[in-house]
Amino acid sequence: MCMPNWMSYAYCDRCDRPLRENEYRSVTTGGGDSQQTIRYCKLCDTRGRKPHSILGFNLWNLMGWLFTVFVICLASCHYFVRQVWDHDPTAIEFCLMILGCLIPFVGGYWEKLNCKPIYDRWVHQHGTDPDEWPDVPKPE
């Protein structure tokens, strides 16, 4: 079993704590491509956030690496680039593709900047074992 890390939890800014699955409620709205899941802290009913992850990796960073590999392959295969664009790519077009590679990494950094400090403070105070963390007080 994989050890939980900062991406395994949802976060409440008001309570300043990571939320285990039993400490938040999920509300799914919409359907199909417009489906959205919103998480709410059970203690204060504030909207929380959960980092996007897949197989233990930050989804934003994974998308950034995949897009970077695609751009490198595209740039190194000059013949393919000429077939797609029907002209030689300019430096501006390559710069825009490289900038496009950086955008997902910025999204991953933004998530980490907002969630990981809460996790780090909580772990420093209560330890790494989520079973030993204090429970959410019952609402009155």
C-alpha positions in Angstrom: 0.0 0.0 0.0 1.2 3.5 -0.9 2.0 5.9 1.9 -0.4 8.9 1.8 1.2 12.2 0.8 0.0 15.8 0.6 -2.0 15.0 -2.6 -4.1 12.3 -0.8 -6.2 14.9 1.1 -8.6 17.7 0.5 -7.8 21.0 2.3 -9.9 23.6 4.2 -8.4 27.1 4.4 -10.6 28.2 7.2 -9.8 25.1 9.5 -6.2 25.1 8.2 -6.1 21.3 8.1 -5.9 18.4 5.6 -9.3 16.6 5.4 -9.5 12.8 5.2 -12.3 11.3 3.1 -14.7 11.1 6.1 -14.0 14.8 7.0 -15.4 16.4 3.8 -18.5 15.9 1.7 -18.4 15.9 -2.1 -21.1 17.4 -4.3 -21.1 16.6 -8.0 -22.8 19.0 -10.3 -23.4 18.8 -14.1 -22.9 15.9 -16.3 -20.7 14.7 -19.1 -17.9 17.0 -20.0 -19.2 19.7 -17.6 -19.3 17.5 -14.5 -17.6 19.1 -11.5 -17.0 17.8 -8.0 -16.9 20.3 -5.2 -15.7 19.4 -1.7 -17.0 21.0 1.5 -15.4 20.7 5.0 -17.8 19.0 7.4 -16.6 21.2 10.3 -17.1 24.6 8.9 -19.0 23.9 5.6 -16.4 25.9 3.7 -15.5 24.9 0.2 -12.2 23.0 0.2 -9.8 22.0 -2.5 -8.2 18.7 -3.4 -5.1 18.5 -5.6 -5.5 16.8 -8.9 -3.5 13.6 -9.0 -3.3 10.4 -10.9 -1.4 7.3 -9.8 0.2 9.4 -7.0 1.5 12.1 -9.4 0.4 15.6 -9.6 -1.9 15.7 -12.7 -0.7 19.2 -13.8 3.0 18.1 -13.8 2.1 14.9 -15.6 0.3 16.9 -18.3 3.3 19.3 -18.5 5.8 16.5 -19.0 3.6 14.8 -21.7 3.1 18.0 -23.6 6.8 18.8 -23.3 7.7 15.4 -24.8 5.2 16.0 -27.6 6.7 19.4 -28.4 10.2 18.0 -28.4 9.2 15.2 -30.8 7.4 17.8 -32.9 10.4 20.1 -33.0 12.8 17.3 -33.8 10.7 15.9 -36.6 11.0 18.8 -39.1 9.3 16.9 -41.8 6.2 16.3 -39.7 6.1 20.0 -38.7 6.2 21.0 -42.4 3.3 18.6 -43.2 1.1 20.0 -40.4 1.7 23.7 -40.9 2.6 23.6 -44.6 5.5 26.0 -43.8 8.6 26.2 -41.8 7.8 26.9 -38.2 9.0 30.3 -36.9 10.8 30.9 -33.7 7.6 32.5 -32.3 5.6 29.4 -32.9 8.2 27.3 -31.1 8.3 29.8 -28.3 4.6 29.6 -27.9 4.7 25.8 -27.8 7.4 26.0 -25.1 5.3 28.4 -23.2 2.4 26.0 -23.5 4.6 23.4 -21.9 5.2 25.6 -18.9 1.5 26.4 -18.2 0.6 23.0 -16.7 3.7 23.2 -14.4 2.5 26.5 -13.1 -0.8 24.9 -12.3 0.9 22.1 -10.4 3.1 24.7 -8.5 0.0 26.7 -7.6 -1.7 23.7 -6.1 1.4 22.8 -4.2 1.8 26.4 -3.0 -1.8 26.4 -1.6 -2.1 22.9 -0.1 1.4 21.6 0.9 2.0 24.2 3.6 -1.2 23.2 5.4 -0.2 19.6 5.2 3.4 20.3 6.4 2.1 22.3 9.4 -0.4 19.6 10.3 2.1 16.8 10.0 4.7 18.7 12.1 2.1 19.2 14.8 0.2 15.8 14.7 2.6 13.3 12.9 2.4 11.5 9.6 -0.1 8.8 10.6 -3.6 10.0 9.6 -5.1 7.4 12.0 -3.6 9.3 14.9 -4.8 12.8 13.8 -7.5 14.4 15.9 -11.0 13.9 14.6 -13.2 16.7 13.3 -15.3 18.0 16.2 -19.0 17.3 15.8 -21.0 20.3 14.7 -23.4 21.6 17.4 
